[in-house]
Amino acid sequence: MGESFPIEKILTMSEKRWCKMHRKSLEDYTAVGVHVLAEGGDINSFAEKVPSDAEVVVNYVPSIGGSTGFKGYYHVYSASGTALIPKEKGSGEILA
């Protein structure tokens, strides 16, 4: 497996705020949802699911829950976010 997406580029801020801070237009990006549900997972589990050509992930929302059951105590990690993938320059098409 290749290198996972850098966790410092997984952000909780909105895509509009990120674009404003970096003086970029949201129209220059394709937005792709990233979701993970893993027993015993963490932010690294999420980073492995981010497309390699993403510039940043915004709207990151993690959730961790735990329970005792047949296998003893375990925790479940779920998270969602939006990967912003730059469109090719001069291309009017959406690259997904």
PATIKOL-193949 format. One record per residue: z, y, x of N, C-alpha, C, CB in turn. Coordinates in steps of 0.1 Angstrom, whole numbers, plus 5000, padded with zeros to 4 digits. Atoms other than C-alpha are relative to their C-alpha. Glycine has a CB too. Layout:
! residues N
<atom n_c3="Z" n_c2="Y" n_c1="X" ca_c3="Z" ca_c2="Y" ca_c1="X" c_c3="Z" c_c2="Y" c_c1="X" cb_c3="Z" cb_c2="Y" cb_c1="X"/>
...
//
This chain:
! residues 96
<atom n_c3="5000" n_c2="4988" n_c1="5008" ca_c3="5000" ca_c2="5000" ca_c1="5000" c_c3="5000" c_c2="5012" c_c1="5009" cb_c3="5012" cb_c2="5000" cb_c1="4990"/>
<atom n_c3="5001" n_c2="4988" n_c1="4993" ca_c3="4992" ca_c2="5035" ca_c1="5012" c_c3="5012" c_c2="5008" c_c1="4999" cb_c3="4988" cb_c2="5008" cb_c1="4995"/>
<atom n_c3="4989" n_c2="4991" n_c1="5000" ca_c3="5015" ca_c2="5064" ca_c1="5018" c_c3="5002" c_c2="5006" c_c1="4986" cb_c3="4997" cb_c2="5011" cb_c1="5010"/>
<atom n_c3="4997" n_c2="4994" n_c1="5014" ca_c3="5032" ca_c2="5077" ca_c1="4986" c_c3="5000" c_c2="5015" c_c1="5001" cb_c3="5013" cb_c2="4995" cb_c1="4995"/>
<atom n_c3="5001" n_c2="4985" n_c1="5001" ca_c3="5029" ca_c2="5113" ca_c1="4974" c_c3="5013" c_c2="5006" c_c1="5005" cb_c3="4998" cb_c2="5004" cb_c1="4985"/>
<atom n_c3="4988" n_c2="4993" n_c1="4995" ca_c3="5054" ca_c2="5137" ca_c1="4991" c_c3="5009" c_c2="5005" c_c1="4989" cb_c3="4996" cb_c2="5012" cb_c1="5009"/>
<atom n_c3="4991" n_c2="4997" n_c1="5011" ca_c3="5085" ca_c2="5141" ca_c1="4970" c_c3="5003" c_c2="5015" c_c1="4999" cb_c3="5013" cb_c2="4993" cb_c1="5002"/>
<atom n_c3="4998" n_c2="4985" n_c1="5001" ca_c3="5088" ca_c2="5178" ca_c1="4979" c_c3="4989" c_c2="5007" c_c1="4992" cb_c3="5000" cb_c2="5006" cb_c1="5015"/>
<atom n_c3="5011" n_c2="4994" n_c1="5008" ca_c3="5056" ca_c2="5184" ca_c1="4959" c_c3="5001" c_c2="4995" c_c1="4986" cb_c3="4986" cb_c2="4996" cb_c1="5006"/>
<atom n_c3="4997" n_c2="5005" n_c1="5014" ca_c3="5071" ca_c2="5168" ca_c1="4927" c_c3="5010" c_c2="5010" c_c1="4995" cb_c3="5006" cb_c2="4985" cb_c1="5000"/>
<atom n_c3="4992" n_c2="4989" n_c1="5005" ca_c3="5084" ca_c2="5198" ca_c1="4908" c_c3="5003" c_c2="5000" c_c1="4985" cb_c3="4993" cb_c2="5013" cb_c1="5003"/>
<atom n_c3="4996" n_c2="4999" n_c1="5014" ca_c3="5102" ca_c2="5205" ca_c1="4875" c_c3="4994" c_c2="5012" c_c1="4993" cb_c3="5015" cb_c2="5000" cb_c1="4999"/>
<atom n_c3="5006" n_c2="4988" n_c1="5006" ca_c3="5085" ca_c2="5238" ca_c1="4870" c_c3="4987" c_c2="4997" c_c1="4992" cb_c3="4998" cb_c2="5011" cb_c1="5010"/>
<atom n_c3="5012" n_c2="5002" n_c1="5008" ca_c3="5056" ca_c2="5243" ca_c1="4846" c_c3="4988" c_c2="5003" c_c1="5008" cb_c3="5001" cb_c2="5010" cb_c1="4988"/>
<atom n_c3="5013" n_c2="4998" n_c1="4993" ca_c3="5020" ca_c2="5243" ca_c1="4856" c_c3="4996" c_c2="5015" c_c1="5000" cb_c3="4989" cb_c2="4992" cb_c1="4993"/>
<atom n_c3="5003" n_c2="4986" n_c1="5000" ca_c3="5016" ca_c2="5279" ca_c1="4845" c_c3="5008" c_c2="5008" c_c1="5011" cb_c3="5003" cb_c2="5006" cb_c1="4986"/>
<atom n_c3="4991" n_c2="4994" n_c1="4990" ca_c3="5046" ca_c2="5290" ca_c1="4867" c_c3="4995" c_c2="4997" c_c1="5014" cb_c3="5014" cb_c2="4996" cb_c1="4998"/>
<atom n_c3="5005" n_c2="5004" n_c1="4986" ca_c3="5032" ca_c2="5271" ca_c1="4897" c_c3="4987" c_c2="5007" c_c1="5003" cb_c3="4998" cb_c2="4984" cb_c1="5001"/>
<atom n_c3="5013" n_c2="4993" n_c1="4998" ca_c3="4997" ca_c2="5285" ca_c1="4893" c_c3="5003" c_c2="5015" c_c1="5003" cb_c3="4991" cb_c2="4999" cb_c1="4988"/>
<atom n_c3="4997" n_c2="4985" n_c1="4998" ca_c3="5012" ca_c2="5321" ca_c1="4890" c_c3="5006" c_c2="5002" c_c1="5014" cb_c3="5009" cb_c2="5005" cb_c1="4989"/>
<atom n_c3="4994" n_c2="4999" n_c1="4987" ca_c3="5033" ca_c2="5316" ca_c1="4921" c_c3="4990" c_c2="4999" c_c1="5012" cb_c3="5011" cb_c2="4990" cb_c1="5002"/>
<atom n_c3="5009" n_c2="5003" n_c1="4989" ca_c3="5004" ca_c2="5303" ca_c1="4942" c_c3="4986" c_c2="5008" c_c1="4997" cb_c3="4997" cb_c2="4985" cb_c1="5001"/>
<atom n_c3="5012" n_c2="4992" n_c1="5003" ca_c3="4978" ca_c2="5327" ca_c1="4926" c_c3="4988" c_c2="4991" c_c1="4999" cb_c3="4998" cb_c2="5011" cb_c1="5011"/>
<atom n_c3="5010" n_c2="5009" n_c1="5003" ca_c3="4957" ca_c2="5299" ca_c1="4914" c_c3="4998" c_c2="4999" c_c1="4985" cb_c3="5003" cb_c2="4986" cb_c1="5005"/>
<atom n_c3="5003" n_c2="5002" n_c1="5015" ca_c3="4940" ca_c2="5292" ca_c1="4880" c_c3="5001" c_c2="4986" c_c1="4996" cb_c3="4986" cb_c2="5006" cb_c1="4997"/>
<atom n_c3="4999" n_c2="5014" n_c1="5005" ca_c3="4948" ca_c2="5262" ca_c1="4860" c_c3="4986" c_c2="4994" c_c1="4997" cb_c3="5009" cb_c2="5000" cb_c1="4987"/>
<atom n_c3="5013" n_c2="5004" n_c1="5002" ca_c3="4911" ca_c2="5260" ca_c1="4852" c_c3="4994" c_c2="4993" c_c1="5012" cb_c3="4991" cb_c2="5011" cb_c1="4996"/>
<atom n_c3="5005" n_c2="5006" n_c1="4988" ca_c3="4905" ca_c2="5249" ca_c1="4888" c_c3="5006" c_c2="4986" c_c1="5002" cb_c3="5004" cb_c2="5008" cb_c1="5012"/>
<atom n_c3="4994" n_c2="5013" n_c1="4999" ca_c3="4925" ca_c2="5217" ca_c1="4882" c_c3="4998" c_c2="4991" c_c1="4988" cb_c3="5015" cb_c2="5001" cb_c1="5002"/>
<atom n_c3="5000" n_c2="5010" n_c1="5011" ca_c3="4923" ca_c2="5185" ca_c1="4862" c_c3="5014" c_c2="4995" c_c1="4999" cb_c3="4990" cb_c2="4988" cb_c1="5003"/>
<atom n_c3="4986" n_c2="5005" n_c1="5002" ca_c3="4957" ca_c2="5175" ca_c1="4847" c_c3="5000" c_c2="4986" c_c1="4996" cb_c3="5007" cb_c2="5009" cb_c1="4989"/>
<atom n_c3="4999" n_c2="5015" n_c1="5003" ca_c3="4966" ca_c2="5138" ca_c1="4848" c_c3="5015" c_c2="4997" c_c1="4998" cb_c3="4993" cb_c2="4992" cb_c1="5012"/>
<atom n_c3="4986" n_c2="5004" n_c1="5002" ca_c3="4998" ca_c2="5124" ca_c1="4833" c_c3="5003" c_c2="4988" c_c1="5009" cb_c3="5001" cb_c2="4996" cb_c1="4985"/>
<atom n_c3="4995" n_c2="5010" n_c1="4992" ca_c3="5019" ca_c2="5103" ca_c1="4855" c_c3="5013" c_c2="4995" c_c1="4994" cb_c3="5003" cb_c2="5005" cb_c1="5015"/>
<atom n_c3="4989" n_c2="5006" n_c1="5007" ca_c3="5045" ca_c2="5079" ca_c1="4840" c_c3="5005" c_c2="4988" c_c1="5007" cb_c3="4997" cb_c2="4997" cb_c1="4985"/>
<atom n_c3="4995" n_c2="5012" n_c1="4994" ca_c3="5068" ca_c2="5053" ca_c1="4854" c_c3="5013" c_c2="4995" c_c1="4992" cb_c3="5003" cb_c2="5002" cb_c1="5015"/>
<atom n_c3="4988" n_c2="5006" n_c1="5005" ca_c3="5094" ca_c2="5029" ca_c1="4840" c_c3="5003" c_c2="4988" c_c1="5009" cb_c3="4998" cb_c2="4996" cb_c1="4985"/>
<atom n_c3="4997" n_c2="5011" n_c1="4990" ca_c3="5112" ca_c2="5007" ca_c1="4865" c_c3="5015" c_c2="4997" c_c1="5000" cb_c3="4996" cb_c2="5005" cb_c1="5014"/>
<atom n_c3="4986" n_c2="5004" n_c1="4998" ca_c3="5144" ca_c2="4988" ca_c1="4867" c_c3="5004" c_c2="5002" c_c1="5014" cb_c3="5002" cb_c2="4985" cb_c1="4996"/>
<atom n_c3="4995" n_c2="4997" n_c1="4986" ca_c3="5163" ca_c2="5001" ca_c1="4897" c_c3="4991" c_c2="5010" c_c1="5007" cb_c3="5001" cb_c2="4987" cb_c1="5007"/>
<atom n_c3="5009" n_c2="4991" n_c1="4994" ca_c3="5136" ca_c2="5027" ca_c1="4904" c_c3="5007" c_c2="5014" c_c1="5003" cb_c3="4988" cb_c2="5002" cb_c1="4992"/>
<atom n_c3="4996" n_c2="4986" n_c1="4997" ca_c3="5139" ca_c2="5063" ca_c1="4917" c_c3="4988" c_c2="5009" c_c1="5002" cb_c3="5010" cb_c2="5000" cb_c1="5013"/>
<atom n_c3="5012" n_c2="4991" n_c1="4998" ca_c3="5117" ca_c2="5093" ca_c1="4926" c_c3="4989" c_c2="4994" c_c1="5009" cb_c3="5005" cb_c2="5013" cb_c1="5006"/>
<atom n_c3="5010" n_c2="5006" n_c1="4992" ca_c3="5100" ca_c2="5072" ca_c1="4952" c_c3="4991" c_c2="4990" c_c1="4992" cb_c3="5007" cb_c2="4992" cb_c1="5012"/>
<atom n_c3="5008" n_c2="5008" n_c1="5009" ca_c3="5088" ca_c2="5048" ca_c1="4925" c_c3="4990" c_c2="5008" c_c1="4993" cb_c3="5009" cb_c2="4993" cb_c1="4989"/>
<atom n_c3="5009" n_c2="4991" n_c1="5007" ca_c3="5073" ca_c2="5078" ca_c1="4907" c_c3="4989" c_c2="5005" c_c1="5010" cb_c3="5008" cb_c2="5012" cb_c1="4995"/>
<atom n_c3="5009" n_c2="4994" n_c1="4990" ca_c3="5057" ca_c2="5092" ca_c1="4939" c_c3="4989" c_c2="4990" c_c1="5003" cb_c3="5008" cb_c2="5003" cb_c1="5013"/>
<atom n_c3="5010" n_c2="5011" n_c1="4997" ca_c3="5039" ca_c2="5058" ca_c1="4944" c_c3="4989" c_c2="5000" c_c1="4989" cb_c3="5006" cb_c2="4987" cb_c1="5001"/>
<atom n_c3="5010" n_c2="5001" n_c1="5011" ca_c3="5021" ca_c2="5063" ca_c1="4910" c_c3="4991" c_c2="5013" c_c1="5000" cb_c3="5007" cb_c2="4999" cb_c1="4987"/>
<atom n_c3="5008" n_c2="4987" n_c1="5001" ca_c3="5008" ca_c2="5099" ca_c1="4917" c_c3="4987" c_c2="4998" c_c1="5007" cb_c3="5008" cb_c2="5011" cb_c1="5007"/>
<atom n_c3="5014" n_c2="5001" n_c1="4994" ca_c3="4970" ca_c2="5100" ca_c1="4924" c_c3="5000" c_c2="5007" c_c1="5014" cb_c3="4990" cb_c2="5007" cb_c1="4991"/>
<atom n_c3="5000" n_c2="4995" n_c1="4986" ca_c3="4964" ca_c2="5105" ca_c1="4962" c_c3="4993" c_c2="5014" c_c1="5001" cb_c3="4993" cb_c2="4990" cb_c1="5009"/>
<atom n_c3="5007" n_c2="4987" n_c1="4999" ca_c3="4941" ca_c2="5135" ca_c1="4955" c_c3="5007" c_c2="5012" c_c1="4993" cb_c3="4986" cb_c2="4999" cb_c1="4995"/>
<atom n_c3="4992" n_c2="4989" n_c1="5007" ca_c3="4968" ca_c2="5155" ca_c1="4936" c_c3="5005" c_c2="5010" c_c1="5010" cb_c3="5012" cb_c2="4994" cb_c1="4992"/>
<atom n_c3="4995" n_c2="4989" n_c1="4992" ca_c3="4978" ca_c2="5188" ca_c1="4950" c_c3="5015" c_c2="5002" c_c1="4998" cb_c3="4993" cb_c2="5013" cb_c1="4998"/>
<atom n_c3="4986" n_c2="4999" n_c1="5004" ca_c3="5011" ca_c2="5189" ca_c1="4932" c_c3="5003" c_c2="4993" c_c1="4987" cb_c3="5004" cb_c2="5016" cb_c1="4999"/>
<atom n_c3="4996" n_c2="5005" n_c1="5013" ca_c3="5031" ca_c2="5174" ca_c1="4903" c_c3="5009" c_c2="5010" c_c1="4994" cb_c3="5007" cb_c2="4985" cb_c1="5001"/>
<atom n_c3="4991" n_c2="4991" n_c1="5008" ca_c3="5046" ca_c2="5197" ca_c1="4877" c_c3="5006" c_c2="4994" c_c1="4988" cb_c3="4992" cb_c2="5013" cb_c1="4997"/>
<atom n_c3="4994" n_c2="5005" n_c1="5013" ca_c3="5067" ca_c2="5192" ca_c1="4846" c_c3="5007" c_c2="4987" c_c1="5002" cb_c3="4990" cb_c2="4999" cb_c1="4989"/>
<atom n_c3="4993" n_c2="5012" n_c1="4997" ca_c3="5086" ca_c2="5164" ca_c1="4863" c_c3="5013" c_c2="4999" c_c1="4992" cb_c3="5002" cb_c2="4998" cb_c1="5015"/>
<atom n_c3="4988" n_c2="5003" n_c1="5008" ca_c3="5112" ca_c2="5149" ca_c1="4840" c_c3="5005" c_c2="4986" c_c1="5002" cb_c3="4998" cb_c2="5003" cb_c1="4984"/>
<atom n_c3="4995" n_c2="5013" n_c1="4998" ca_c3="5133" ca_c2="5120" ca_c1="4852" c_c3="5011" c_c2="4996" c_c1="4990" cb_c3="5005" cb_c2="4998" cb_c1="5014"/>
<atom n_c3="4989" n_c2="5005" n_c1="5009" ca_c3="5158" ca_c2="5099" ca_c1="4831" c_c3="5005" c_c2="4987" c_c1="5006" cb_c3="4995" cb_c2="4998" cb_c1="4985"/>
<atom n_c3="4994" n_c2="5013" n_c1="4994" ca_c3="5182" ca_c2="5072" ca_c1="4844" c_c3="5010" c_c2="4995" c_c1="4990" cb_c3="5006" cb_c2="5003" cb_c1="5014"/>
<atom n_c3="4990" n_c2="5006" n_c1="5009" ca_c3="5201" ca_c2="5049" ca_c1="4821" c_c3="5005" c_c2="4987" c_c1="5006" cb_c3="4994" cb_c2="4998" cb_c1="4986"/>
<atom n_c3="4994" n_c2="5013" n_c1="4995" ca_c3="5223" ca_c2="5019" ca_c1="4827" c_c3="5006" c_c2="4992" c_c1="4989" cb_c3="5010" cb_c2="5003" cb_c1="5011"/>
<atom n_c3="4995" n_c2="5008" n_c1="5010" ca_c3="5236" ca_c2="4990" ca_c1="4809" c_c3="5006" c_c2="4987" c_c1="5006" cb_c3="4990" cb_c2="4996" cb_c1="4989"/>
<atom n_c3="4996" n_c2="5014" n_c1="4995" ca_c3="5254" ca_c2="4957" ca_c1="4813" c_c3="4994" c_c2="4990" c_c1="4990" cb_c3="5016" cb_c2="4999" cb_c1="5000"/>
<atom n_c3="5007" n_c2="5010" n_c1="5008" ca_c3="5237" ca_c2="4927" ca_c1="4800" c_c3="5001" c_c2="4986" c_c1="5006" cb_c3="4986" cb_c2="5003" cb_c1="4998"/>
<atom n_c3="5000" n_c2="5014" n_c1="4996" ca_c3="5229" ca_c2="4891" ca_c1="4807" c_c3="4999" c_c2="4999" c_c1="5016" cb_c3="4987" cb_c2="4993" cb_c1="4995"/>
<atom n_c3="5001" n_c2="5000" n_c1="4985" ca_c3="5220" ca_c2="4899" ca_c1="4844" c_c3="5011" c_c2="5008" c_c1="5006" cb_c3="4986" cb_c2="5005" cb_c1="5004"/>
<atom n_c3="4990" n_c2="4991" n_c1="4994" ca_c3="5251" ca_c2="4921" ca_c1="4849" c_c3="4995" c_c2="5015" c_c1="4998" cb_c3="5002" cb_c2="4997" cb_c1="5015"/>
<atom n_c3="5003" n_c2="4986" n_c1="5001" ca_c3="5249" ca_c2="4959" ca_c1="4854" c_c3="4986" c_c2="5003" c_c1="5006" cb_c3="5011" cb_c2="5009" cb_c1="5006"/>
<atom n_c3="5013" n_c2="4996" n_c1="4995" ca_c3="5214" ca_c2="4974" ca_c1="4859" c_c3="4997" c_c2="5014" c_c1="4995" cb_c3="4989" cb_c2="4990" cb_c1="4996"/>
<atom n_c3="5004" n_c2="4987" n_c1="5005" ca_c3="5199" ca_c2="5008" ca_c1="4857" c_c3="4984" c_c2="5001" c_c1="4999" cb_c3="5005" cb_c2="5011" cb_c1="5010"/>
<atom n_c3="5014" n_c2="4999" n_c1="5003" ca_c3="5165" ca_c2="5018" ca_c1="4844" c_c3="4996" c_c2="5015" c_c1="5003" cb_c3="4996" cb_c2="4996" cb_c1="4985"/>
<atom n_c3="5005" n_c2="4987" n_c1="4996" ca_c3="5146" ca_c2="5048" ca_c1="4858" c_c3="4986" c_c2="5002" c_c1="4992" cb_c3="4998" cb_c2="5002" cb_c1="5015"/>
<atom n_c3="5013" n_c2="4996" n_c1="5006" ca_c3="5118" ca_c2="5065" ca_c1="4837" c_c3="4998" c_c2="5014" c_c1="5004" cb_c3="5000" cb_c2="4998" cb_c1="4985"/>
<atom n_c3="5004" n_c2="4986" n_c1="4997" ca_c3="5099" ca_c2="5097" ca_c1="4846" c_c3="4986" c_c2="5002" c_c1="4996" cb_c3="5002" cb_c2="5002" cb_c1="5015"/>
<atom n_c3="5014" n_c2="4995" n_c1="5003" ca_c3="5069" ca_c2="5117" ca_c1="4836" c_c3="4998" c_c2="5013" c_c1="5007" cb_c3="4999" cb_c2="5001" cb_c1="4984"/>
<atom n_c3="5004" n_c2="4988" n_c1="4994" ca_c3="5050" ca_c2="5145" ca_c1="4851" c_c3="4985" c_c2="5002" c_c1="4999" cb_c3="5005" cb_c2="5001" cb_c1="5015"/>
<atom n_c3="5014" n_c2="4997" n_c1="5000" ca_c3="5016" ca_c2="5161" ca_c1="4854" c_c3="4995" c_c2="5003" c_c1="5014" cb_c3="4998" cb_c2="5012" cb_c1="4990"/>
<atom n_c3="5007" n_c2="4999" n_c1="4987" ca_c3="4995" ca_c2="5157" ca_c1="4885" c_c3="4989" c_c2="5010" c_c1="4999" cb_c3="4995" cb_c2="4987" cb_c1="5006"/>
<atom n_c3="5011" n_c2="4990" n_c1="5000" ca_c3="4972" ca_c2="5187" ca_c1="4892" c_c3="4991" c_c2="4996" c_c1="5011" cb_c3="5005" cb_c2="5015" cb_c1="5001"/>
<atom n_c3="5011" n_c2="5004" n_c1="4990" ca_c3="4940" ca_c2="5175" ca_c1="4909" c_c3="4990" c_c2="5011" c_c1="5001" cb_c3="4994" cb_c2="4986" cb_c1="4996"/>
<atom n_c3="5010" n_c2="4989" n_c1="4999" ca_c3="4917" ca_c2="5202" ca_c1="4923" c_c3="4986" c_c2="4994" c_c1="4996" cb_c3="4999" cb_c2="5005" cb_c1="5014"/>
<atom n_c3="5014" n_c2="5003" n_c1="5003" ca_c3="4882" ca_c2="5202" ca_c1="4908" c_c3="4991" c_c2="5003" c_c1="5012" cb_c3="4995" cb_c2="5007" cb_c1="4987"/>
<atom n_c3="5009" n_c2="4997" n_c1="4989" ca_c3="4853" ca_c2="5202" ca_c1="4932" c_c3="4995" c_c2="5014" c_c1="4998" cb_c3="4988" cb_c2="4990" cb_c1="5001"/>
<atom n_c3="5005" n_c2="4986" n_c1="5001" ca_c3="4842" ca_c2="5238" ca_c1="4940" c_c3="4985" c_c2="5000" c_c1="4995" cb_c3="5000" cb_c2="5006" cb_c1="5014"/>
<atom n_c3="5014" n_c2="4999" n_c1="5006" ca_c3="4811" ca_c2="5248" ca_c1="4920" c_c3="4997" c_c2="4990" c_c1="4989" cb_c3="4991" cb_c2="4999" cb_c1="5011"/>
<atom n_c3="5002" n_c2="5010" n_c1="5010" ca_c3="4815" ca_c2="5219" ca_c1="4896" c_c3="5007" c_c2="5004" c_c1="4987" cb_c3="5005" cb_c2="4986" cb_c1="5005"/>
<atom n_c3="4994" n_c2="4997" n_c1="5013" ca_c3="4820" ca_c2="5226" ca_c1="4860" c_c3="5005" c_c2="4988" c_c1="4993" cb_c3="4989" cb_c2="5007" cb_c1="4991"/>
<atom n_c3="4996" n_c2="5012" n_c1="5007" ca_c3="4828" ca_c2="5190" ca_c1="4852" c_c3="5014" c_c2="4996" c_c1="5004" cb_c3="4991" cb_c2="4988" cb_c1="5004"/>
<atom n_c3="4987" n_c2="5005" n_c1="4998" ca_c3="4862" ca_c2="5174" ca_c1="4849" c_c3="4999" c_c2="4987" c_c1="5008" cb_c3="5008" cb_c2="4999" cb_c1="4987"/>
<atom n_c3="4999" n_c2="5012" n_c1="4992" ca_c3="4869" ca_c2="5148" ca_c1="4876" c_c3="5013" c_c2="4993" c_c1="4997" cb_c3="4998" cb_c2="5004" cb_c1="5015"/>
<atom n_c3="4988" n_c2="5007" n_c1="5004" ca_c3="4893" ca_c2="5122" ca_c1="4864" c_c3="5001" c_c2="4987" c_c1="5008" cb_c3="5001" cb_c2="4998" cb_c1="4985"/>
//
